[in-house]
Amino acid sequence: MFVWSKRLVAGLLGAFVLLIGIFYIQGEPETISGLKIHTTRWMAANYIGLLIWIFIWMFDQARVRGKNVLLWLVPFVLAPLPTLMLFIVFLQKKVKS
């Protein structure tokens, strides 16, 4: 399973730490607007990381069930939460024997 891969987790955490480090270097937290920028970047980094993790989970679940997850990529980018809900409902459909 890709979701629990130690290499994947280490890579995503490393990228997150690197991104936050870049944000600290670029931002000026002494000003109020600098704090807003830092907070916005922090939220964006967390949101993007969560989206990556969820799509990897979707890929893993589709692979286990023999489905194609690439059809869900564009809707997932445009509206992640509704797409995730529809994907879960789609995977719960009974397979016709």
Secondary structure, 3 states (H helix, E strand, C coil): CCCCCHHHHHHHHHHHHHHHHHHHHHCCCCCHHHHHHHHHHHHHHHHHHHHHHHHHHHHHHHHHHCCCCHHHHHHHHHCHHHHHHHHHHHHCCCCCC
